[in-house]
Amino acid sequence: MTLRRMLLAVALTGGFLASVAQVADGSVLSLGQCRDMALSNNKNLRKINEEIRAAGYQKDEAFAAYLPSLDFAGGYMYNQKNISLIDKDAMLPVKTFDLQKQGYEFNLVKNPITGEPVMVDGKPIPEQVALLPKEAMTFDIHNVFFGAITLTQPIFMGGKIVAMNKITGYAEELARAKHGNASRDLVYAVDAAYWMVVSLRAKQELAESYVNLLDTLSRNVGLMLEQGVATRRDKLAVDVKLNSAQVDLTKVNNGLALSRMALAQLCGFPIHTSFTLADENASALKVTPADLPASAYDLNEVYARRDDLRQLELGVKIFQQKEKVARSAMMPNLALVGMYSFSNPNSFDGFKTRFGGAFSVGAMLTVPIWHWGANYNKYRAAKAQTSAMRMELEDAKEMIDLQVNQARFKADEALKTSRMTVANLESADENLRCADAGFRDGVMTVDDVMGAQTAWLKAHSENIDASIDVYLCDVYLSKVLGTLETNTNTNR
C-alpha cells in the first residue's frame, strides 16, 4: 500500500511538470485544457492529496492495534552502596542428632554440678556454633544492568479498536470527498475566469468597432463642418463621445489583461504567459437551447453526488464511532501479556554478576469501577456531538434543495434573457443602419446617429453578458447537481 501511494505521488508530480511544459507563449487553450492544468497544478488539491495519504497511513496505524505489539525496555543504574543482609558476622547454633530422643537437639553448655544449661541474659549458651560472615551476605549492586522484552496482545478493549479502525476508514473517505468538492469548486472558478476572458475579448472587439464608428462619424462631421452643413457643436459632441469610447476601450484592454493573468494563476503557469482561448470568437457566444441542462432531476441522486454532503454524512458516522470509543472507557479491557526479563547481576541462581533472565506469561484485566461520572459524561458529550452533526446534515440537505431550485430558475432566466438580447440585436442593427442612411440623406442629426450607436453598443454588450451568463449558469447548475465533470478528458 505504501508503494502504491509513492507511485501515485510520482505520477501526480510527473503530470504537473508535463502540464506546465505544454504551455508556451502563443498557445491556444480550450476550456478542457484549462481545467486539466488547474486540477494538476492547484496547490490546494495537492495539499488535499497529501491529506489523503496521511489518512491512509492513519488507517494502517489503526489496523495495527489488532496485532500483538513487541516492546523492549532496558537500563543501567549505578548504586553507591552494596546490599548486606546482616550488619556483622553471625554465630548460628548447631544441632546434633540425639539417638535417645531420635531427633536433632542443640548442644548446650551445662553446669557440671547441676547438669542444667548455663543461662546468660536468660538465654542458653550453645557448645558449637557456625560462623556466617558478613561478606557472605553482601551483594555487589554498584553496576546494575536490566531489561525486558514484552509482548502484548489485546483481546477485548471494549470495542475501541474496531471503532478506531472505522473512524480512520471514514476519515480517508472524507479526505477523498474533500478532494472531489475542492476539484468542482476549482473547475467552476476556472470556467468563470475562462468565460470572463472570452466576454472581455468580445467586448474589446465591440469597443473597437464602436470607436471606429465614432471615428468615422467624426471625420464625416468634420467634412460637413468645412462645407457649412454642420455646426461646431456637432463636431465637439462627436469628439467628446469618441474620447469617452477610447477611455472605455482602454479599460476593457486592462480588464482583459488582468483577466488573463487571473486565469493563468488558476491554471498554474506564470501570469505573464501569452495565450489565446479557443472560444475567443463571435460564434462561440451563440447560445442554443441545448446549452441548458435538463430540468428533471432526482433530489436523492443529487444528494448522492454532492461531495460536500458526503463529507457531512461521513462526519455523522465518525461521531457515531466516537460514541463507541467513549463507551469503551466504561467497559473492561483484557489483554494477554508475555515478557522475558533479565538483569546483571541476577538472583536466579545465587547472586551472580552476569546476565540471567526468565519468561513470564499472564493476562491483564482492567475494570473501571468509579470515576465520578467522568466516563459517562464523555459518552454523553459524544452523543450530543453526533446529534449536532446530524442536524447540520439535515440543514445542508434543505439548503441544497433550495440551491438547486435557485440555480435552475437562474439558468432559465439567463436563457430567456439571452434570447431577448438576440432579438434586440436585430432592432439595434436596423436602427443604426437607418440612422446612418438618414444622416447621409440629411434627415437625421448627429445626436440621432450617436443615440443609435449608443443603443447598438448597449444591445451588443447585453448580448455578450447574457451569453456568458448562460454558460456560467450552466456550469453552476451542473455544480449544484453534482454532475460537473472534473476528469482530464473534459474538452469543449
Sequence and secondary structure as in RCSB ss.txt:
>XXXX:A:sequence
MTLRRMLLAVALTGGFLASVAQVADGSVLSLGQCRDMALSNNKNLRKINEEIRAAGYQKDEAFAAYLPSLDFAGG
YMYNQKNISLIDKDAMLPVKTFDLQKQGYEFNLVKNPITGEPVMVDGKPIPEQVALLPKEAMTFDIHNVFFGAIT
LTQPIFMGGKIVAMNKITGYAEELARAKHGNASRDLVYAVDAAYWMVVSLRAKQELAESYVNLLDTLSRNVGLML
EQGVATRRDKLAVDVKLNSAQVDLTKVNNGLALSRMALAQLCGFPIHTSFTLADENASALKVTPADLPASAYDLN
EVYARRDDLRQLELGVKIFQQKEKVARSAMMPNLALVGMYSFSNPNSFDGFKTRFGGAFSVGAMLTVPIWHWGAN
YNKYRAAKAQTSAMRMELEDAKEMIDLQVNQARFKADEALKTSRMTVANLESADENLRCADAGFRDGVMTVDDVM
GAQTAWLKAHSENIDASIDVYLCDVYLSKVLGTLETNTNTNR
>XXXX:A:secstr
 HHHHHHHHHHHHHHHHHHHHH  TTEEE HHHHHHHHHHH HHHHHHHHHHHHHHHHHHHHHGGGS EEEEEEE
EEE SS EES SS EEEE EEEETTTTEEEE B B TTT  B EETTEE BS EEEE GGGGEE  SEEEEEEEE
EEEEEE TTHHHHHHHHHHHHHHHHHHHHHHHHHHHHHHHHHHHHHHHHHHHHHHHHHHHHHHHHHHHHHHHHHH
HHTSS HHHHHHHHHHHHHHHHHHHHHHHHHHHHHHHHHHHHTS TT  EEETT SGGGG   GGGS  S   HH
HHHHH HHHHHHHHHHHHHHHHHHHHHHTTS EEEEEEEEEEEESB SSSSBSS EEEEEEEEEEE     TTHH
HHHHHHHHHHHHHHHHHHHHHHHHHHHHHHHHHHHHHHHHHHHHHHHHHHHHHHHHHHHHHHHHHHTSS HHHHH
HHHHHHHHHHHHHHHHHHHHHHHHHHHHHHHT    STT   
